[in-house]
Amino acid sequence: MMELSIIIPVCNVEQYIGSCLGSIYRQGLRESDFEVIVINDGSTDQTMTVVEEMMNCHHNIHVINQSNAGPSVSRNAGMEKATGEYVLFVDSDDLLMDNGLSVLMQKAIETSAEMVVPDYIRKKDGEIAPQYEARITDPQIIDKSGLEYYVEDYNPQMGSFIWRILYKRSFLNENHIRLVPGVYYEDIPFLQECFLKAQRVIGIHLLYYIYRIRQRSCTYSFTMKNAMDYNTAIANSWRLTKLPNLPKRVSRQQEKNIHIFFNYAVDCIIGVFRDPSERKMIVDDLRKKVPDMSFSGGLGAWAISISFKTVPHAYINWRLFNTKVANWFHARLSL
């Protein structure tokens, strides 16, 4: 069996995809042991010319062509074609540090874990050098059930990204874990579902993945579609609270995490959308998608739940007012 399938959606990334693919072939892996699945999501620039040039040098690259449908559809298509024992998602503008994947694959095969979770670093576009060497930053290995990892180690404030992690393909297939088509931020519920259903998760402090921050990427631009999609991510995360037989401490942690996502959504609503009618549209959409969402982590969380259910627009206006007051005080103190 093929050991690893690397899935990369691409769309108009001609200046990045060469570096991304190049880094994959500096991982200390034999090409016969892994495959690279490139999903061409309707590219109109020279992205596929770069990919084809790489295919002339490496014969384990496979291409899926599709009309532009977004990363979730692309990743699902890659999972359907994958044959590796493990699956890795890589974003087309990111990089892998040299020789990191060989360490991860060794640990994955040794433990047969459903998930192997390494570390990553964020770097701005202009800060990235051509090559880096992966390195162990802490020798301690985390070996837990998925539920334990979710409660004790998963931190939604660090980003709920599905890339960089090794997933056992049979685990994803047997649990029917896929991304909702056509929606951004669906890696948020995807990753949580994986932790909630995995029997064994290995955490390794290996710094090997570089997350490139681009100002024009969908993560750093919040449009009306992004807002609606983020609502969908919150709704699908909330549905996971209804999985059967979850321990109470896991359910409490789920509420805390969703509260974090909810607060981020509110911050974006009041920080990005100036038109009250747009804010109303987004809030109404969230209430429709998650009518039963509530938080029980103390009086403050309870008050937020009641306010959002009964007077949601007044709650948003109150948050907006508080933000303006806080900004005014900050400006005065800076004088």
C-alpha positions in Angstrom: 0.0 0.0 0.0 1.1 3.6 -0.7 2.2 5.1 2.6 1.1 8.7 2.1 -1.2 10.8 -0.1 -0.5 14.6 -0.1 -3.5 16.6 -1.3 -3.0 20.1 -2.6 -5.8 22.3 -4.1 -4.5 24.9 -6.4 -6.1 28.0 -8.0 -4.1 30.8 -9.5 -1.0 30.4 -7.3 1.7 30.4 -10.0 4.1 32.3 -7.9 3.8 29.8 -4.9 3.1 26.3 -6.2 6.7 25.7 -7.4 8.1 26.4 -4.0 5.4 24.4 -2.3 6.0 21.3 -4.5 9.7 21.7 -4.3 9.6 21.5 -0.5 7.6 18.3 -0.6 10.5 16.6 -2.5 12.9 17.5 0.3 11.3 15.4 3.0 13.6 12.4 3.0 10.8 10.2 1.5 11.1 7.7 -1.4 8.9 8.8 -4.2 7.6 5.3 -4.5 6.2 5.6 -1.0 4.0 8.7 -1.5 1.8 10.4 -4.1 1.0 14.1 -4.6 -2.6 14.8 -5.7 -3.0 18.3 -7.2 -6.5 19.5 -7.6 -6.7 22.2 -10.3 -9.6 24.3 -9.1 -10.2 26.2 -12.3 -6.8 28.0 -12.5 -6.6 30.6 -15.2 -2.9 31.7 -14.8 0.3 29.7 -15.2 -0.2 27.5 -12.1 -0.7 24.3 -14.1 2.3 25.1 -16.3 4.5 25.0 -13.2 2.8 21.8 -12.0 3.4 20.1 -15.4 7.1 21.1 -15.3 7.3 19.4 -11.9 5.6 16.3 -13.3 8.4 16.0 -15.9 10.8 15.5 -13.0 8.5 13.5 -10.6 6.2 10.7 -11.7 4.1 10.5 -8.5 2.1 13.7 -9.2 -1.5 13.1 -10.2 -3.8 15.9 -11.3 -7.6 16.3 -11.0 -9.1 19.1 -13.1 -12.4 20.7 -12.0 -14.3 24.0 -12.4 -13.7 26.4 -9.6 -15.5 25.0 -6.6 -13.4 26.0 -3.6 -11.0 24.2 -1.3 -13.5 22.0 0.5 -14.7 20.4 -2.8 -11.1 20.1 -3.9 -10.0 18.4 -0.7 -12.9 16.0 -0.8 -12.0 15.1 -4.4 -8.4 14.5 -3.3 -9.6 12.2 -0.5 -11.6 10.1 -3.0 -8.6 9.6 -5.2 -6.1 9.0 -2.4 -4.6 5.6 -2.0 -2.1 6.2 0.9 -2.4 4.8 4.3 -2.1 8.4 5.6 -3.4 11.7 4.1 -1.8 15.1 4.4 -3.4 18.3 3.3 -1.0 21.1 2.2 -2.1 24.6 1.1 -0.6 25.6 -2.2 1.0 28.7 -0.9 2.6 27.1 2.1 5.9 25.3 2.6 7.3 22.2 4.4 10.6 22.5 6.2 13.1 20.0 4.9 13.1 16.4 6.2 10.1 16.8 8.5 7.6 14.4 6.9 10.0 11.5 7.2 9.9 12.0 11.0 6.1 12.3 11.0 5.6 9.2 8.9 7.9 7.1 11.0 5.9 8.0 14.1 2.6 7.4 12.3 3.6 4.0 11.1 5.1 3.1 14.4 2.0 4.0 16.4 -0.8 3.5 13.8 -2.4 6.6 15.3 -5.4 8.1 13.5 -3.8 11.5 13.8 -0.3 12.8 14.2 -0.2 16.5 15.1 3.1 18.5 14.6 3.8 22.2 15.1 3.7 25.0 12.5 4.9 28.6 12.2 3.2 31.6 10.6 5.3 33.8 8.4 4.4 36.8 6.2 4.9 36.5 2.5 8.1 38.6 2.4 9.7 36.9 5.4 10.0 33.4 3.9 13.4 32.1 2.9 13.8 29.4 0.1 14.5 26.5 2.5 14.3 25.6 6.2 15.3 22.5 8.1 12.6 20.9 10.2 13.5 20.6 13.9 12.3 19.1 17.1 11.6 21.9 19.6 10.7 19.6 22.6 11.4 15.8 22.8 8.1 15.2 24.7 5.6 13.1 22.8 1.9 13.5 23.5 0.0 10.1 23.3 -3.7 10.4 24.1 -7.1 9.5 23.0 -8.8 12.0 20.6 -11.2 13.1 23.4 -8.3 13.7 25.8 -6.4 15.6 23.2 -9.4 17.7 22.4 -9.9 18.7 26.0 -6.3 19.1 27.1 -4.4 20.2 24.0 -6.6 21.5 21.2 -6.6 25.3 21.2 -9.0 26.9 18.8 -7.3 30.3 19.3 -4.2 28.9 17.6 -6.3 28.2 14.5 -8.4 25.2 13.5 -6.5 24.2 10.3 -6.6 20.7 8.8 -3.3 21.1 7.1 0.0 19.9 8.6 -1.7 17.0 10.4 -1.3 13.4 9.2 -4.7 11.6 9.1 -5.2 7.8 8.8 -7.2 7.5 5.6 -9.2 4.5 6.8 -10.2 6.5 9.9 -11.6 9.3 7.7 -13.4 6.9 5.5 -14.9 4.7 8.2 -16.2 7.7 10.0 -17.4 9.4 6.8 -15.5 12.6 7.7 -15.6 15.0 4.9 -15.8 18.8 4.3 -19.0 20.5 3.5 -18.8 21.4 -0.2 -18.4 25.1 -1.3 -17.9 26.5 2.2 -14.9 28.2 3.7 -13.8 27.5 7.3 -15.2 24.0 7.2 -11.8 22.8 8.5 -13.1 24.1 11.9 -15.8 21.3 12.4 -13.7 18.8 10.4 -10.8 19.0 12.8 -13.0 18.9 15.8 -14.9 15.8 14.5 -11.6 14.1 13.9 -10.4 14.7 17.5 -13.8 13.7 18.9 -13.8 10.3 17.1 -10.1 9.4 17.0 -9.0 6.5 19.3 -5.3 7.6 19.4 -3.7 11.0 18.7 0.1 11.6 18.7 1.3 15.1 19.3 4.9 15.7 18.3 6.8 19.0 18.8 8.2 19.0 15.3 8.3 22.4 13.6 8.0 21.6 9.9 5.1 23.5 8.4 5.2 27.1 7.3 1.8 28.9 7.0 2.2 31.7 4.6 0.2 34.8 5.5 -1.1 36.5 2.4 -3.3 39.6 2.8 -5.4 38.6 -0.2 -6.1 35.1 1.0 -9.7 34.2 2.1 -8.5 33.8 5.7 -7.6 37.4 5.9 -10.5 39.0 4.0 -13.9 38.8 5.5 -16.7 39.2 3.0 -20.4 38.6 3.3 -19.8 35.0 2.0 -17.0 34.5 4.5 -19.4 35.6 7.3 -22.2 33.3 6.2 -19.7 30.4 5.8 -18.3 31.1 9.2 -21.8 30.8 10.6 -22.0 27.4 8.9 -18.8 26.3 10.5 -20.2 27.4 13.9 -23.4 25.5 13.2 -21.6 22.3 12.2 -19.4 22.6 15.3 -22.5 22.9 17.4 -24.0 19.7 15.8 -21.0 17.8 17.1 -22.1 18.6 20.7 -25.0 16.1 20.0 -22.7 13.2 19.3 -23.8 10.3 21.6 -22.0 9.3 24.8 -19.7 12.3 25.1 -18.3 12.8 28.6 -19.4 16.0 30.4 -15.9 17.5 30.4 -15.8 17.1 26.6 -19.2 18.7 26.2 -18.1 21.6 28.4 -15.0 22.1 26.3 -17.0 22.0 23.2 -19.2 24.9 24.5 -16.1 26.9 25.5 -14.6 26.4 22.0 -17.7 27.3 20.2 -18.0 30.4 22.4 -14.5 31.4 21.1 -15.7 31.0 17.5 -18.9 32.9 18.3 -17.0 35.8 19.8 -14.7 35.9 16.8 -17.7 36.0 14.5 -19.2 38.9 16.5 -15.9 40.8 16.4 -15.8 40.4 12.6 -19.5 41.5 12.3 -18.9 44.7 14.2 -15.4 45.4 12.9 -15.9 44.7 9.2 -19.6 45.5 8.4 -20.6 49.1 8.8 -24.0 48.8 7.3 -26.6 47.8 10.0 -28.6 45.9 7.4 -25.6 43.7 6.6 -25.0 43.0 10.3 -28.6 42.1 10.7 -28.5 39.7 7.8 -25.4 37.9 9.2 -26.9 37.7 12.7 -30.3 36.4 11.4 -28.4 33.8 9.4 -26.5 32.5 12.4 -29.7 32.3 14.5 -31.4 30.4 11.8 -28.5 27.9 11.5 -28.0 27.5 15.2 -31.3 28.2 16.9 -30.5 26.2 20.0 -26.9 27.5 20.6 -26.3 28.3 24.3 -23.4 28.6 26.7 -23.3 27.6 30.3 -19.9 28.6 31.5 -20.9 31.0 34.2 -23.2 34.0 34.5 -21.6 36.0 31.6 -21.9 33.1 29.1 -25.5 32.5 30.2 -26.3 36.2 29.7 -24.8 36.1 26.2 -26.9 33.1 25.4 -30.2 34.7 26.5 -29.3 38.0 24.8 -28.5 36.4 21.5 -31.6 34.3 21.5 -34.0 37.0 22.5 -32.6 40.4 21.5 -29.7 39.5 19.1 -29.5 42.8 17.3 -29.5 44.8 20.6 -26.7 42.5 21.7 -24.7 43.3 18.6 -25.3 47.0 19.1 -24.2 46.7 22.7 -21.0 45.0 21.7 -20.4 47.6 19.1 -20.9 50.4 21.7 -18.5 48.7 24.1 -15.9 48.4 21.4 -16.2 52.1 20.5 -15.9 53.1 24.2 -12.9 50.8 24.7 -11.2 52.2 21.6 -11.9 55.8 22.8 -10.3 55.1 26.2 -7.3 53.4 24.5 -6.9 56.5 22.3 -7.1 58.8 25.3 -4.6 56.8 27.3 -2.2 56.9 24.3 -2.1 60.7 24.3 
